[in-house]
């Protein structure tokens, strides 16, 4: 009887034109976001009673914070996967924020609890001990005794022969060229700290090195890469440091090269003598601008052209500073990925190479942290 009564009641309601109650939708559901819009409105009203707050303000605020949270969680998840962890920790969030240029700038003053710090050790703290090396995680330094031993090998004792007494053997040009080559195997020299190293496909050694930009001209390698523009000017940080180290003779050599080869095309290179430096040659390369057409492909091509130019000169070691300089606008994370990819692909596709040592010379803690992370990914691959 009761069921029949309810059915009759519903039929009478429908005949009268009665409406069913609509389900309530939250403001977040209507806006299409997950974060609570009503709570954002409450936070905006706290302490801002004298200001008028529009109805769209909490919606935009919820959408922006939701996007930031999703972005940080994605990067933190990648960091956890790279470290072979199944759970995101505050340390992974710290690495995700620090290794993204935009997020690092936005959250520069934020302290993440239990997030730790970025790997950075000042070169002065890595003082060399007598007779051994200091081991700090993956960081290594060039021992003093090994460097002194190699210098002694260069000075060969004079053997007495049947010739006239007091006559010295004549030095040849080959002996002069052999001097800088022999110091290359000992490391980059004083003032350069090797933080990490990796072996490439053909046995080349890829080393991450920390130093000051003013010391780039003193590094003990055979070739130094100078990121520049079409006019090959030396106004940027690395170029200015090379000009101070090389002096007037190096500057005149660059001017002659500029007259001979004219403006450099994007991704092309030109080689000049490294007068007044420990190196033999400086390889000038025109780095593309970020946002230009096919800029990522052009950056990879620039790196490969630098390596090919070094191989044409039969160089055994080169030093790469951070190629996309500040005026080129490349994000540091993207640039590191492209440069490491280009170097790895170059040696995979080559059958042989004269290069034995490649040094990344970096000058700031942010770039060091990014390159350490990207080199770890390269090892995982």
Residue pairs with C-beta under 8 A, 6 or more apart in sequence:
26 36
26 37
26 38
27 37
27 38
27 58
27 59
28 34
28 35
28 36
28 37
28 38
28 62
31 37
31 59
31 62
31 63
33 59
33 62
33 63
33 66
34 66
35 62
35 63
35 65
35 66
35 69
36 62
37 58
37 59
37 62
38 58
40 58
40 59
40 61
40 62
40 65
41 53
41 57
41 58
44 53
44 57
44 58
44 61
45 53
68 103
71 103
72 93
72 96
72 97
72 103
73 88
75 96
75 97
75 99
75 100
75 103
76 88
76 92
76 93
76 95
76 96
77 88
77 92
78 96
79 92
79 95
79 96
79 99
79 373
80 86
80 87
80 88
80 89
80 92
82 373
82 376
82 377
82 380
83 92
85 92
89 114
90 112
90 113
90 114
90 115
90 116
91 114
91 115
91 116
93 112
93 115
94 112
94 115
94 116
94 118
95 118
95 369
95 373
96 103
97 103
97 104
97 107
97 110
97 112
98 104
98 118
98 366
98 369
99 333
99 369
99 370
99 373
100 333
101 331
101 332
101 333
101 366
104 366
118 365
118 366
118 368
118 369
119 137
119 195
119 368
119 369
119 372
120 365
120 368
120 369
121 136
121 139
121 193
121 195
123 191
123 193
123 210
123 211
126 134
126 136
126 139
126 141
126 193
127 134
128 134
128 141
128 143
128 144
130 144
130 145
131 145
132 143
133 140
133 141
133 143
134 141
138 195
138 196
139 193
139 194
139 195
139 196
140 194
140 197
141 193
141 194
142 186
142 187
142 188
142 189
142 192
142 194
146 186
147 186
147 187
150 182
150 183
150 185
150 186
151 183
153 182
154 179
154 182
158 168
158 169
177 280
180 220
180 222
180 278
180 279
180 280
181 222
181 316
183 189
183 220
183 278
184 220
184 221
184 222
184 316
184 317
184 356
184 357
185 357
186 220
187 194
187 220
188 194
188 207
188 209
188 211
188 219
188 220
188 221
188 319
188 359
188 361
189 218
189 219
189 220
189 278
190 218
191 211
191 212
191 215
191 218
192 209
192 210
192 211
192 215
192 219
192 359
192 361
193 209
193 210
193 211
194 207
194 208
194 209
195 208
195 209
195 210
195 368
195 372
196 207
196 208
196 372
196 375
197 205
197 206
197 207
197 208
198 205
198 206
198 207
198 375
198 378
198 379
199 205
199 206
200 206
200 343
200 344
200 347
200 358
201 344
201 347
201 348
202 347
202 350
202 352
202 353
203 356
204 347
204 353
204 355
204 356
204 357
204 358
205 356
205 357
205 358
206 343
206 358
206 360
206 375
207 357
207 358
207 359
207 360
208 360
208 362
208 368
208 371
208 372
208 375
209 319
209 359
209 360
209 361
209 362
210 361
210 362
210 363
210 368
211 219
211 361
211 362
211 363
212 363
213 237
213 238
213 241
213 321
213 363
214 241
214 244
215 241
216 224
216 238
216 241
216 242
216 245
216 319
216 321
216 361
217 224
217 241
217 242
217 244
217 245
217 246
217 276
217 277
217 278
217 279
218 245
218 277
218 278
219 278
219 279
219 319
219 359
219 361
220 278
220 279
221 278
221 279
221 317
221 318
221 319
221 357
221 359
222 279
222 280
222 281
222 310
222 313
222 315
222 316
222 317
222 318
223 274
223 279
223 280
223 281
223 282
223 283
223 310
223 313
223 315
223 317
223 318
223 319
224 242
224 274
224 277
224 279
224 281
224 282
224 283
224 318
224 319
225 282
225 283
225 285
225 306
225 318
225 319
225 320
225 321
225 323
226 234
226 238
226 239
226 242
226 282
226 283
226 284
226 285
226 321
227 236
227 238
227 285
227 287
227 321
227 322
227 323
227 324
227 325
227 328
228 234
228 236
228 239
228 264
228 284
228 285
228 286
228 287
229 264
229 286
229 287
230 263
230 264
230 265
230 266
230 286
231 258
231 263
231 264
232 254
232 257
232 258
232 264
232 270
232 284
232 286
233 239
234 240
234 242
234 243
234 251
234 254
236 325
236 326
236 327
237 325
237 326
237 363
238 321
238 325
242 250
242 277
242 282
243 250
243 251
245 276
245 277
246 253
246 274
246 275
246 276
246 277
246 282
247 275
247 276
249 275
249 276
250 272
250 273
250 274
250 275
250 276
250 277
250 282
253 272
253 273
253 275
254 272
254 284
257 270
257 271
257 272
257 284
261 270
264 270
264 284
264 285
264 286
265 286
266 286
266 288
266 292
266 298
266 302
267 285
267 286
267 288
267 298
267 299
267 301
267 302
267 305
268 285
268 286
268 305
269 283
269 284
269 285
269 286
269 302
269 305
269 306
269 309
270 283
270 284
271 281
271 282
271 283
271 284
271 309
271 313
272 281
272 282
272 284
273 280
273 281
273 282
274 280
274 281
274 282
279 319
280 313
280 315
281 310
281 313
281 315
283 306
283 309
283 310
283 318
285 302
285 305
285 306
285 323
286 302
287 299
287 302
287 323
287 324
287 325
287 328
287 330
288 295
288 298
288 299
288 302
288 328
289 295
289 328
289 329
290 324
290 328
290 329
290 330
290 331
291 329
292 298
295 330
296 334
296 338
299 323
299 324
299 330
299 335
299 338
299 339
299 342
300 338
300 339
300 341
300 342
300 345
301 342
302 323
303 320
303 323
303 338
303 339
303 342
303 343
303 346
304 342
304 345
304 346
306 318
306 320
307 318
307 343
307 346
307 353
307 355
308 346
310 318
310 354
310 355
311 353
311 354
311 355
314 354
315 354
315 355
316 354
316 355
316 356
316 357
317 355
317 356
317 357
317 358
317 359
318 355
318 357
318 358
318 359
319 359
319 361
320 339
320 358
320 359
320 360
320 361
321 360
321 361
321 362
321 363
322 332
322 335
322 362
322 363
322 367
323 330
323 335
323 339
324 330
324 332
324 335
332 366
332 367
332 370
333 370
333 374
336 367
336 370
336 371
336 374
337 374
340 371
340 374
340 375
340 378
343 358
344 378
347 353
360 371
362 368
362 371
